[in-house]
Amino acid sequence: MPCIMDRLWAPWRANYIRASSLDPIPDRRSACFLCDGIAGTEDRANLLVWRRKQSAVFLNKYPYNNGHLLVCPLLHRGSLGEFSGEELTGPLETIRDIMSVLARILRPQGYNVGLNQGRTAGAGLPDHLHWHIVPRWDGDANFMPVLSETKVIVESLDEFYDRFAAEVSNSFAL
């Protein structure tokens, strides 16, 4: 019986693979995409959805699941020990608030909320602390990662940006 293989197109992943293989020296300082996004004026192009007094919310350019977000402090620092007061609590309040938006528009059954501090811990951008918020659903791992090491993302970043930005705007005074 012939094997029929389906193809899943995720062209944005090619940029991630190319970028990670271009720099042979992993500890070399490169531009901080979070700082660039915060300083910029093209929020949509930078996938920056929400600016707050102490934090910013970005869509993850290479999402693990639909709705995968990054919440970062505005300050470019790489360790929790470098933050205090509102610098620390502001991003945590943003995580709480942004999860309420995700709950309304995606209805996840759970979340992974994680912080990788330092390159050895898995931080792809070790000098600018940020939290990953990944919505989860029962069965979202399905068979794809097991059989083909493939993750299916069900909505484009542009479509999700529009839905998510509209909900954030409706939910909070910006």
C-alpha positions in Angstrom: 0.0 0.0 0.0 1.5 3.4 -1.0 2.2 5.9 1.7 0.5 9.2 1.1 2.3 12.1 2.8 0.5 15.4 3.5 2.6 18.6 3.6 2.1 21.4 6.1 3.4 24.8 5.0 4.8 27.0 7.7 7.1 29.3 5.8 7.9 31.6 8.8 9.8 28.7 10.3 12.5 29.0 7.5 13.4 32.4 8.8 13.9 31.0 12.3 16.1 28.2 11.0 18.2 30.5 8.8 18.6 33.1 11.6 19.7 30.5 14.1 22.3 29.0 11.8 23.8 32.3 10.5 25.7 33.3 13.7 28.3 30.6 14.5 29.2 32.3 17.8 26.1 31.8 20.0 27.1 34.2 22.7 27.7 37.2 20.4 25.5 40.1 21.3 23.1 40.9 18.5 20.3 43.4 18.3 17.4 42.9 20.8 14.2 42.4 18.8 12.2 43.3 22.0 14.0 46.6 22.4 13.7 47.3 18.7 10.0 46.6 18.9 9.5 48.8 22.0 11.4 51.7 20.5 9.8 51.4 17.1 6.6 52.8 15.8 5.5 49.9 13.6 3.8 47.8 16.2 2.1 45.4 13.8 5.4 44.8 11.8 7.1 44.0 15.2 4.2 41.9 16.4 3.9 44.2 19.4 0.2 44.1 20.5 0.1 46.0 23.8 2.3 48.6 25.5 2.0 49.2 29.2 3.8 51.4 31.7 6.3 48.6 32.7 5.9 45.9 30.0 5.0 45.0 26.4 3.2 42.1 24.8 4.4 40.5 21.6 3.2 37.7 19.5 5.8 35.0 19.3 7.1 35.1 15.7 7.8 31.3 15.9 4.8 30.1 17.9 4.5 26.7 19.6 0.7 27.0 19.6 -1.8 29.5 18.4 -1.8 32.5 20.8 1.8 32.0 21.9 2.8 35.4 23.4 5.9 37.0 24.9 5.6 39.4 27.8 8.7 41.5 28.6 9.7 44.3 30.9 10.5 47.5 29.0 14.0 47.5 30.6 16.7 45.5 28.9 17.9 43.3 31.7 18.5 39.5 31.8 17.9 38.5 35.4 15.0 38.7 37.8 17.4 39.9 40.4 17.9 43.1 38.4 14.2 44.1 38.9 12.3 45.4 41.8 9.0 47.1 42.6 6.8 47.9 39.6 9.6 46.9 37.2 8.9 43.3 38.4 5.2 43.4 39.3 4.2 45.3 36.1 5.0 42.4 33.7 3.4 39.9 36.1 0.2 41.9 36.1 0.4 42.0 32.3 0.7 38.2 32.2 -2.4 37.9 34.4 -4.4 40.5 32.3 -3.3 39.1 28.9 -4.3 35.6 30.0 -7.9 36.9 30.5 -7.9 38.1 26.9 -6.6 34.7 25.6 -9.3 33.0 27.7 -12.0 35.0 25.9 -10.8 34.7 22.3 -9.2 31.2 22.3 -10.8 29.4 25.3 -7.7 27.4 26.2 -8.0 24.7 28.8 -4.7 25.6 30.3 -1.4 27.5 29.9 2.3 27.1 30.0 3.8 30.2 31.4 7.6 30.1 31.4 10.7 32.2 31.9 14.1 31.0 30.7 16.8 32.9 32.5 20.1 32.5 30.7 21.2 30.8 27.5 21.8 27.5 29.3 18.2 27.5 30.5 17.0 27.9 26.9 16.7 31.7 26.6 17.0 32.6 22.9 17.4 36.2 24.0 19.2 35.9 27.3 19.9 39.6 27.9 16.2 40.7 27.8 14.0 38.8 30.3 10.7 37.7 28.9 7.9 35.3 29.7 6.3 32.9 27.3 2.6 32.4 27.5 1.4 29.3 25.6 -2.3 28.5 25.5 -3.0 24.7 25.7 -5.9 22.5 24.9 -6.6 18.8 25.6 -5.1 16.8 22.8 -3.2 19.8 21.2 -0.1 17.6 20.9 -2.1 15.2 18.7 -0.1 12.8 16.5 2.0 15.3 14.4 4.9 15.9 16.9 5.1 12.2 17.6 5.2 11.0 14.0 6.8 13.8 12.1 8.2 16.3 14.6 5.8 18.8 13.2 3.6 21.2 15.1 0.4 22.5 13.5 -0.4 26.2 14.0 -4.0 26.8 13.1 -4.0 30.5 12.4 -1.6 32.9 10.7 0.2 35.5 12.7 -1.5 38.3 10.8 -5.0 37.0 11.4 -4.3 36.3 15.1 -2.7 39.8 15.5 -5.9 41.4 14.2 -8.2 39.4 16.5 -6.0 39.7 19.5 -5.2 43.4 19.2 -8.9 44.2 18.8 -9.8 42.2 22.0 -6.9 43.9 24.0 -8.1 47.3 22.8 -11.7 46.5 23.8 -10.6 45.1 27.1 -8.2 47.6 28.5 -7.6 51.4 28.2 -4.4 51.7 26.2 
